[in-house]
Amino acid sequence: MLKLVKDDLSVQPGSPPRQQDYNRRRFLSWLRDEVAILRALGMDHRRIAAVLDIEEHDVRAFSPKPREKTPRRNLPRRAVEALLHGRHASIGGRTVAKRSRHLIEIASAYTWDELMAESGVGSVTANQIRLWLEERGRTLRCGTTNPQSYPTE
C-alpha cells in the first residue's frame, strides 16, 4: 500500500502534494512522473524503490510501458468496404473473402484521384488508406494530384 510520508511541509517544486492538499489522484500522478524520470535517467527498479521509499512491484506498475516499434493500424470499415467493392476489387478475386486477403494489392492499384472518386471515400479516408499502405511498404499508384508529390517544407 502506498502512503504519503513527508516530514518537511515546505513547498518545493516537484515535491509531492502536502498533507492538507493531499489528493490520491494527484499523488499517484506525481509518483508516476517521478518513476518515469528516474527510469529515463537509467535507474533500475530496485534503486528507484529505495529512492522513493516504495515497493519494487509498485515501481514496475508505474514504469512506462515500452511502445511497439511498428504501429499496428487497422483500416476503418468505410475504407475496407470501399476497397472490397471498388473498381479494382477484381484484382483480389471473385469473392469478398479472397479480396480481403489481397487488400494490400487492391489498395496499391489505386491512384489518388481514383480513390477520391470512389463512393464513401473522402480525403480523410484516402489518407488513412495511404498511411496504411505506407506502414506495409506499399504506396498508391502515381497519379497527377497525389499528395505525396507535393513539395513538403
Rosetta blueprint (number, residue, H / E / L):
1 M L
2 L L
3 K L
4 L L
5 V L
6 K L
7 D L
8 D L
9 L L
10 S L
11 V L
12 Q L
13 P L
14 G L
15 S L
16 P L
17 P L
18 R L
19 Q H
20 Q H
21 D H
22 Y L
23 N L
24 R H
25 R H
26 R H
27 F H
28 L H
29 S H
30 W H
31 L H
32 R H
33 D H
34 E H
35 V H
36 A H
37 I H
38 L H
39 R H
40 A H
41 L L
42 G L
43 M L
44 D L
45 H H
46 R H
47 R H
48 I H
49 A H
50 A H
51 V H
52 L H
53 D L
54 I L
55 E L
56 E H
57 H H
58 D H
59 V H
60 R H
61 A H
62 F H
63 S L
64 P L
65 K L
66 P L
67 R L
68 E L
69 K L
70 T L
71 P L
72 R L
73 R L
74 N L
75 L L
76 P L
77 R H
78 R H
79 A H
80 V H
81 E H
82 A H
83 L H
84 L H
85 H L
86 G L
87 R L
88 H L
89 A H
90 S H
91 I H
92 G L
93 G L
94 R L
95 T L
96 V H
97 A H
98 K H
99 R H
100 S H
101 R H
102 H L
103 L H
104 I H
105 E H
106 I H
107 A H
108 S H
109 A L
110 Y L
111 T L
112 W H
113 D H
114 E H
115 L H
116 M H
117 A H
118 E L
119 S L
120 G L
121 V L
122 G L
123 S H
124 V H
125 T H
126 A H
127 N H
128 Q H
129 I H
130 R H
131 L H
132 W H
133 L H
134 E H
135 E H
136 R L
137 G L
138 R L
139 T L
140 L L
141 R L
142 C L
143 G L
144 T L
145 T L
146 N L
147 P H
148 Q H
149 S H
150 Y L
151 P L
152 T L
153 E L
